[in-house]
Amino acid sequence: MPMFNNLLNLSIESDKEKGWQVMPLLLNSCPNLHTLVIKGLVHRITNRCGDACACIPKKQRKILEEEKTISCLWTCQVKVLEILEYGGSFEELNQMMHFLGKLECLETVKVGVNSDKDDQIEFLRANLLTLPKASSKCDIQFS
């Protein structure tokens, strides 16, 4: 894959029928990426999504940890992560935990909640705000 040294902003749209196999390659090929926008976190779970995704099977994750494999998210320089159409499903919450726990340069996370009910928005907000973050500078915003 070519290097995209000048790419600062990247927007992608997730699809529940397609996996994230290309995500680790893409993130590793964008060393100066500043802003990552993802529309929808739900995607097809495969064994090839790589370490950009929380859906790595536990067995494979353990092997990667034992081999001290560096996650593409740990080396990623993204400062702004924007998630559109966040619904708060278990899969989405796990993916958010994965991003927040590994993206060490994050300063701002913008979450567009996919609901118009105030009580549901508050519940989703409370869940996300309690997740551990790799970056002490990380501020989570909701829209």
C-alpha positions as CSV (number, residue, x, y, z in Angstrom):
1,M,0.0,0.0,0.0
2,P,1.3,3.5,-0.8
3,M,2.1,6.0,1.9
4,F,-0.3,9.0,2.3
5,N,2.0,11.4,4.0
6,N,-0.1,14.5,3.2
7,L,-3.4,13.0,4.2
8,L,-4.6,14.9,7.3
9,N,-8.4,14.1,7.3
10,L,-10.0,10.8,6.4
11,S,-13.8,10.0,6.4
12,I,-15.1,6.4,6.0
13,E,-18.5,4.8,6.2
14,S,-18.9,1.5,7.9
15,D,-21.2,-1.2,6.5
16,K,-22.6,-4.1,8.5
17,E,-22.0,-6.3,5.4
18,K,-18.3,-5.4,5.0
19,G,-15.3,-6.0,7.3
20,W,-12.5,-3.6,8.3
21,Q,-9.7,-5.6,6.8
22,V,-8.1,-2.6,5.2
23,M,-8.2,-0.4,8.3
24,P,-4.9,-1.3,9.8
25,L,-3.1,-0.9,6.4
26,L,-4.8,2.4,5.8
27,L,-4.0,3.8,9.3
28,N,-0.4,2.6,9.0
29,S,-0.1,4.3,5.6
30,C,-1.3,7.7,6.9
31,P,1.4,8.8,9.4
32,N,0.2,12.4,9.7
33,L,-3.5,11.7,9.9
34,H,-5.1,14.3,12.2
35,T,-8.8,13.7,11.9
36,L,-10.6,10.4,11.5
37,V,-14.4,10.4,10.8
38,I,-16.3,7.2,10.9
39,K,-20.0,7.0,9.9
40,G,-21.3,4.0,11.9
41,L,-19.1,1.6,13.9
42,V,-21.1,-1.6,13.1
43,H,-19.3,-3.7,10.5
44,R,-19.0,-7.4,9.5
45,I,-16.9,-9.2,12.0
46,T,-14.2,-11.2,10.3
47,N,-10.9,-12.7,11.5
48,R,-9.0,-10.3,9.2
49,C,-10.1,-6.9,10.7
50,G,-6.7,-6.6,12.4
51,D,-5.9,-4.6,15.4
52,A,-7.9,-1.5,14.4
53,C,-11.0,-3.3,15.6
54,A,-12.3,-4.7,18.9
55,C,-13.7,-7.8,17.2
56,I,-10.4,-9.6,17.2
57,P,-11.0,-13.1,18.6
58,K,-9.7,-13.4,22.1
59,K,-7.3,-16.2,21.0
60,Q,-5.8,-14.0,18.3
61,R,-5.6,-10.9,20.6
62,K,-3.7,-13.0,23.2
63,I,-1.2,-14.1,20.5
64,L,-0.7,-10.5,19.4
65,E,-0.2,-9.4,23.0
66,E,2.3,-12.2,23.7
67,E,4.3,-11.3,20.6
68,K,4.2,-7.7,21.7
69,T,2.8,-6.7,18.3
70,I,2.4,-3.0,18.0
71,S,-1.2,-2.0,17.3
72,C,-1.8,0.4,14.4
73,L,-3.8,2.5,16.8
74,W,-0.9,3.0,19.2
75,T,1.2,4.5,16.5
76,C,-1.6,6.5,14.9
77,Q,-1.3,10.2,15.4
78,V,-5.1,11.0,15.2
79,K,-6.0,13.9,17.4
80,V,-9.7,14.1,16.5
81,L,-12.0,11.1,16.2
82,E,-15.6,11.8,15.0
83,I,-18.1,9.0,15.2
84,L,-21.4,9.6,13.4
85,E,-24.6,7.7,14.0
86,Y,-23.5,6.1,17.3
87,G,-26.3,3.9,18.6
88,G,-24.7,2.5,21.8
89,S,-24.9,-1.2,21.0
90,F,-22.6,-3.6,22.7
91,E,-20.4,-3.9,19.6
92,E,-20.2,-0.1,19.3
93,L,-19.3,0.4,22.9
94,N,-16.6,-2.2,22.6
95,Q,-15.2,-0.4,19.6
96,M,-15.2,2.9,21.4
97,M,-13.4,1.3,24.3
98,H,-10.9,0.0,21.9
99,F,-10.3,3.4,20.2
100,L,-10.2,5.3,23.5
101,G,-7.8,2.8,25.1
102,K,-5.3,2.7,22.2
103,L,-5.3,6.1,20.5
104,E,-2.7,7.9,22.6
105,C,-2.8,11.2,20.8
106,L,-6.5,11.8,21.0
107,E,-7.6,15.3,22.1
108,T,-11.2,15.4,20.9
109,V,-13.8,12.7,20.3
110,K,-17.0,13.9,18.8
111,V,-19.9,11.5,19.0
112,G,-23.1,12.0,17.0
113,V,-25.7,10.0,18.9
114,N,-28.3,8.2,16.7
115,S,-31.3,9.0,18.9
116,D,-33.7,11.8,19.7
117,K,-34.7,10.6,23.1
118,D,-33.1,12.6,25.9
119,D,-33.0,9.7,28.4
120,Q,-31.3,7.4,25.9
121,I,-28.8,10.1,25.0
122,E,-27.9,10.5,28.6
123,F,-27.5,6.8,29.1
124,L,-25.1,6.5,26.1
125,R,-23.2,9.6,27.2
126,A,-22.8,8.2,30.7
127,N,-21.5,4.9,29.3
128,L,-18.9,6.6,27.1
129,L,-17.7,9.0,29.7
130,T,-16.7,6.1,32.0
131,L,-14.5,4.4,29.5
132,P,-10.7,4.5,30.2
133,K,-8.7,6.7,27.9
134,A,-5.1,6.3,26.7
135,S,-4.8,10.1,26.3
136,S,-5.2,12.3,29.3
137,K,-6.0,15.2,26.9
138,C,-9.0,13.4,25.5
139,D,-12.3,15.4,25.7
140,I,-15.5,13.6,24.6
141,Q,-18.2,15.8,23.0
142,F,-21.7,14.9,22.0
143,S,-24.0,16.2,19.3
